[in-house]
Amino acid sequence: MRAGDDPDRMLGRSGRAGLATRRGDAGLTIVALGDSTTAVDDWSGFGIDVYPDLLPGALVAYGIAARVVNAGICDTTTRDARERLDRDVRAHAPGLVVVQFGINDSWIDAGEGRREPRLTLAEYRDNLRHIVRVLRGDGARVVLMTPNPMRWVEGGYVEVFRRHPGLLDTEAERGIDTLLDVYAQESRDVASEEAVPLVDVHAAFEEYGDEAGQSVQDLLMDGDGIHPNAAGQRLVCRVLAPAIARLVRS
């Protein structure tokens, strides 16, 4: 996602190598598949460490050596992820893949005259299921993460939606999350149906914001209200690392 109305804009592999055999010299190979909330932060001007940068160090505390490949790309949806799965994920023969999408999938490009999300909920669901099933068929473990919640910020995307009333509630603090909440729940449902671990980043951010003297905006970039800032990325890593440790040890 970038400034403006756009929030974010093959090698095959088969077989069932087990987790224990899908390790490189540096240990477990993990691929983080996502959009700009995952991608290397070379676009914001802040250059913060994103959770894939932080994860190897966090896993050391659990006795796990890992190489983390950042396969996050700005302005992408699960449709894009499905199309680049071979090139950006399977080519690395990962033992574990973290998948986080939803913000772009649920986004309405109001400035382009659109009134519906980029991807329907049904396509989002189907894409997540496809990604999980393909990777699991390769013998990789999969962790699904819900997208982080967002907040309106004056001078940000709220201005676009004010010019297009009736799409999202620009007066409600969580109006920007109206659709995202539904897609986040779909991610939870897919994780349950496919029996893969879920890391509920969405809930973790909201729980943080419920504490006295704290707000979700504390975890998001100033003037943006969408991307996790340094504190937000640390929180993502803090809830993700123990989930990976439990999965690896199982």
Order of alpha helices (4+ residues) and beta strands (2+ residues): beta-beta-alpha-beta-alpha-alpha-beta-alpha-alpha-beta-alpha-alpha-beta-alpha-alpha
